[in-house]
Amino acid sequence: MKTIDAPIFVVLVRYTQPVEAVMKHLEAHREFIASGYARGIFLVSGRGADGDPGVVVASGVSRQELEQLMKEDPFHQHSMATYEILQFHASRACDELGQLFPSL
């Protein structure tokens, strides 16, 4: 276990339209997600299971910057999804994950 000090964001992505409509924007959404990884902001992401929302875990930006970034998602631009951003301050992580964050 590693002691860290890092603000982490969990973004819950909930579809607001039928899945068939959402899937029309899936490739563009995937490109958006890939750009978040390329910029070093997204740490892990994936679709929800059994009706749960999709999840994006992010770090390295302010809440305001993340809110602006999520507006670039084609799902947002085409009113396919809503976003709930949760923030917490990580204080501990497994050694492997802890390497991504600053130590105390």
Disulfide bonds with the S-S distance in Angstrom:
none
